[in-house]
Amino acid sequence: MYRLIEGTPQRRVGGVVLWEVTEDGLNELSTCESAGVLDLHWARRADGTPLLLTANAEGNLNLYTYGLARSSLSSHSSISCSSTALALSLSLPPSPSTPALGETLVSLSSGELAHLIPREEGLELVGVWKAHEHEAWVVAWGAAEQGVLYSGSDDLTLKGWDLRAGTESPTFVTRRFDAGVVSIVPSPWTPHQIAVGTYDSLVRIYDTRAPLRPLESYNVAGGAWRLQFHPSAARKSDLLVAAMHGGAEIVRLSPGAGEDSQERTKFEGHESMCYAARWVTTEGAREDVVASCSFYDHRVCLWRG
């Protein structure tokens, strides 16, 4: 959750609400208040205990543990990535299912990126570097090689980095954008492939071995704020898009097919900016379900996708 409270100074408040998906809809289980949350991901500890990681408006990466007995979240730890910037996104090692807690990345409104590594009790900040001139909206690990990552910014660039070579300079810079780069996701099914979303309602597919020109471009309903490839190999060409003012939609990636022949599933139940959408994995489900949420109308929706 995220809410801006006007004043001097402004405050960004929010938290995490844990919901259970049932046959009848959503059942609220617990709430943890914090600074406004801009991104979150599930992970698991070595013993299998679920962990929730959040990036918040105070520049912190917060960890929460999930208690199976009480079906609730409890605060575990908080790591400061910046005392002056917002933490805008986070990335865990790519995995079709819930990843183990591993090396973690955080992007900041200062244009910096933060690198954290796992320790026995959680995560430790080991590096922060200036990656962009404006807000670093997104950072994402690559899926093909360890230590490789990608970042996007309001400075209209997509950059590649290799931690094995250091962070003094990127491995590549792509500047062929007319709007900010706000989402990046590696394909878990196609090596060296990433999807990149921008404010101007475009999703581009890149081969990271030749990242200066996209393989394909797709128009979507609005700014492509969040992306997710389907977690099943049977639907590896399906890309879920949280498209801000355009709601949420699923695009079937069809290389060379052209805009008019693209298969789409659109959800228009939001009355405000849709900032997140994810496929929900439930045991025994007979059909795929998507959860999506929107800002000013404070709405979480479940729909078939």
C-alpha positions in Angstrom: 0.0 0.0 0.0 1.1 3.6 -0.7 -0.5 6.9 0.2 0.9 10.4 -0.1 0.0 12.8 2.7 0.5 16.4 1.6 2.3 18.8 4.0 5.7 20.0 4.9 7.4 17.7 4.7 5.3 15.3 2.6 4.8 11.8 4.0 4.4 8.6 2.1 2.7 6.0 4.3 1.4 2.5 3.6 2.1 -1.1 4.5 1.5 -4.7 3.5 -1.9 -6.4 3.6 -1.9 -10.3 3.4 -4.8 -11.8 1.6 -5.9 -15.4 1.2 -7.4 -16.4 -2.2 -10.5 -18.5 -1.7 -13.3 -19.8 -4.0 -15.4 -16.8 -2.9 -12.7 -14.2 -3.5 -10.2 -12.6 -1.1 -10.0 -13.0 2.7 -7.8 -10.5 4.6 -5.5 -12.2 7.0 -3.1 -9.5 8.5 -1.7 -6.0 8.0 1.7 -4.6 8.7 2.1 -0.8 8.6 5.2 0.9 7.2 6.3 3.6 4.9 4.7 3.5 1.5 5.5 0.3 -0.4 6.5 0.6 -4.0 7.4 -3.0 -4.8 7.4 -6.4 -3.1 8.3 -10.0 -3.8 8.1 -13.4 -2.0 11.1 -15.5 -1.3 11.9 -18.4 1.0 14.6 -19.2 3.5 16.8 -22.2 3.4 14.5 -24.0 5.8 11.5 -23.2 3.5 10.0 -20.5 5.6 8.3 -17.9 3.4 9.7 -14.4 3.4 8.2 -11.2 2.0 10.6 -8.4 0.8 9.4 -4.9 0.3 11.0 -1.7 -1.1 9.6 1.4 0.6 9.4 5.2 0.4 12.1 5.6 3.2 14.7 3.9 1.1 14.5 0.7 3.0 14.3 -3.0 2.1 12.1 -4.6 4.7 11.8 -8.4 5.3 8.7 -10.0 6.8 8.3 -13.6 7.9 5.1 -15.5 7.2 3.8 -17.5 10.2 2.0 -20.7 9.0 0.3 -21.3 12.3 -1.4 -17.9 12.5 -1.4 -17.1 8.7 0.1 -13.7 9.4 3.2 -11.6 8.6 5.6 -10.3 11.2 8.5 -7.8 10.8 11.9 -9.6 10.5 14.4 -6.9 9.6 15.0 -3.6 7.7 18.0 -2.6 5.7 18.6 1.0 4.7 19.6 1.4 1.1 19.4 5.2 1.2 18.6 7.9 3.8 17.4 10.4 1.2 15.8 8.4 -1.7 12.8 6.2 -2.3 13.4 2.5 -2.9 11.4 2.0 -6.2 11.9 -1.6 -7.1 13.6 -4.8 -6.0 14.8 -7.9 -7.8 15.5 -11.5 -6.6 17.2 -14.2 -8.6 14.9 -15.3 -11.5 12.7 -18.4 -10.8 9.4 -19.7 -12.2 8.4 -20.4 -8.6 9.2 -18.7 -5.3 13.0 -18.1 -5.3 15.3 -18.8 -2.4 16.5 -15.7 -0.6 19.6 -14.7 -2.5 21.5 -11.7 -3.9 19.0 -8.9 -4.1 18.9 -5.6 -6.0 17.1 -2.4 -5.2 16.7 0.6 -7.5 16.4 4.1 -6.0 14.8 7.5 -6.9 18.3 9.0 -6.8 19.3 7.0 -9.9 21.4 4.6 -7.7 21.3 0.8 -7.5 21.9 -1.2 -4.4 23.3 -4.7 -4.1 22.6 -6.9 -1.1 23.8 -10.4 -0.3 22.2 -13.1 2.0 23.5 -13.6 5.5 22.4 -16.0 8.2 19.9 -13.5 9.6 18.8 -11.9 6.4 20.5 -9.5 4.0 23.5 -7.2 4.1 24.1 -4.2 1.9 27.4 -4.5 0.1 27.3 -1.9 -2.6 25.5 1.2 -3.9 26.4 2.9 -7.2 25.2 5.8 -9.4 23.6 4.1 -12.4 21.4 6.8 -13.9 20.9 10.6 -13.9 17.2 10.4 -13.0 15.0 8.0 -11.1 16.0 4.3 -11.5 12.5 3.0 -11.9 13.5 -0.6 -12.2 16.3 -3.1 -11.8 16.3 -6.8 -12.7 18.6 -9.7 -12.6 19.3 -11.5 -15.8 18.4 -15.1 -16.1 21.2 -16.4 -18.3 24.4 -15.5 -16.4 25.2 -15.0 -12.7 26.1 -11.4 -11.8 24.4 -9.8 -14.9 21.6 -7.3 -14.3 19.6 -4.6 -16.2 18.3 -1.2 -15.1 15.9 1.4 -16.5 15.3 5.0 -15.7 13.5 8.3 -16.4 16.7 9.3 -18.3 15.3 7.2 -21.2 18.0 4.5 -21.0 18.2 0.8 -20.6 21.6 -0.3 -19.1 23.3 -3.6 -18.6 25.7 -4.4 -15.8 28.0 -7.2 -14.8 29.0 -7.3 -11.2 31.9 -9.5 -12.0 33.5 -6.6 -13.9 32.6 -4.0 -11.3 30.1 -1.1 -11.4 32.2 1.8 -12.8 30.6 1.5 -16.2 27.7 -0.4 -17.8 28.2 -3.2 -20.3 25.8 -1.5 -22.7 23.5 1.5 -22.9 20.4 1.6 -25.1 19.0 5.0 -25.7 16.3 4.3 -28.3 13.4 5.3 -26.1 11.0 8.2 -26.1 9.8 7.8 -22.5 11.1 6.5 -19.2 12.0 2.8 -18.9 9.8 1.5 -16.0 9.8 -2.3 -16.1 12.2 -5.1 -17.1 11.6 -8.8 -16.7 13.7 -11.7 -18.0 12.0 -14.6 -19.6 12.2 -17.8 -17.5 11.7 -19.8 -20.6 13.8 -18.2 -23.3 17.5 -17.6 -22.5 18.9 -14.1 -23.1 15.4 -12.7 -23.6 14.0 -9.7 -21.6 10.8 -7.7 -21.9 11.1 -3.9 -21.3 8.2 -1.6 -20.7 8.1 2.1 -21.0 5.7 5.0 -20.1 4.7 5.5 -23.7 2.6 2.2 -23.8 5.2 0.1 -25.5 6.7 -3.3 -24.5 9.9 -4.3 -26.4 11.5 -7.7 -26.5 15.3 -7.8 -26.5 18.0 -10.4 -27.0 20.5 -9.3 -24.4 23.4 -10.5 -26.6 22.4 -7.8 -29.1 20.6 -5.2 -26.9 20.7 -2.1 -29.0 17.7 -3.0 -31.1 14.5 -4.8 -30.0 13.4 -8.0 -31.6 9.8 -7.0 -31.4 7.6 -4.1 -30.1 4.1 -4.3 -28.8 1.6 -1.5 -28.1 -0.3 -2.0 -24.8 -3.2 -0.1 -23.2 -1.1 2.3 -21.2 2.3 2.8 -19.5 3.8 -0.7 -19.0 4.5 -0.3 -15.3 4.9 -4.0 -14.4 5.4 -7.1 -16.5 5.3 -10.9 -15.8 5.9 -13.8 -18.0 3.5 -16.7 -17.3 4.9 -19.1 -14.7 4.0 -22.1 -16.8 6.1 -23.3 -19.8 2.8 -24.2 -21.6 2.1 -20.5 -21.8 5.6 -19.1 -22.2 4.5 -16.6 -24.8 2.0 -14.9 -22.5 3.0 -11.6 -20.9 1.0 -10.0 -18.2 1.1 -6.1 -18.2 0.0 -3.7 -15.5 -0.7 -0.8 -17.9 -1.4 2.1 -15.6 -4.4 4.1 -17.0 -5.1 1.3 -19.5 -5.8 -1.3 -16.8 -4.3 -4.8 -17.0 -3.9 -7.1 -20.0 -2.3 -10.3 -21.2 -0.5 -10.1 -24.5 0.4 -13.2 -26.5 3.9 -12.6 -27.9 3.8 -13.6 -31.5 7.1 -12.6 -33.3 6.5 -11.3 -36.7 2.7 -11.5 -36.5 2.0 -7.8 -36.5 -0.1 -5.6 -34.2 -3.4 -6.6 -35.7 -3.0 -10.3 -35.1 -1.9 -10.1 -31.5 -4.1 -12.1 -29.1 -5.1 -10.2 -26.0 -7.0 -10.6 -22.8 -8.0 -7.2 -21.2 -9.3 -6.5 -17.8 -11.0 -3.1 -17.4 -12.4 -3.4 -13.8 -10.0 -0.8 -12.4 -11.2 2.9 -12.2 -7.7 4.2 -11.6 -4.0 3.6 -12.4 -3.2 -0.2 -12.4 0.3 -0.4 -10.9 0.6 -4.2 -10.3 -0.6 -7.5 -11.7 0.5 -11.1 -11.0 -0.7 -14.6 -11.8 -1.8 -16.3 -8.6 -0.7 -19.9 -8.1 -3.2 -22.0 -6.1 -3.2 -25.7 -5.5 -5.8 -27.6 -7.5 -6.9 -24.5 -9.5 -8.7 -25.5 -12.8 -8.0 -22.1 -14.4 -5.4 -19.4 -14.2 -6.2 -16.4 -12.0 -4.7 -12.9 -12.0 -4.6 -10.5 -9.1 -4.2 -6.8 -10.0 -4.4 -3.6 -8.0 -5.0 0.1 -8.6 -4.1 3.4 -6.9 -6.8 6.0 -6.3 -9.7 3.6 -6.1 -7.8 1.4 -3.6 -8.9 -1.7 -5.4 -7.6 -5.3 -5.6 -9.2 -7.5 -8.3 -9.2 -11.2 -9.1 -9.9 -12.2 -12.7 -9.5 -15.2 -15.0 -6.4 -15.0 -17.2 
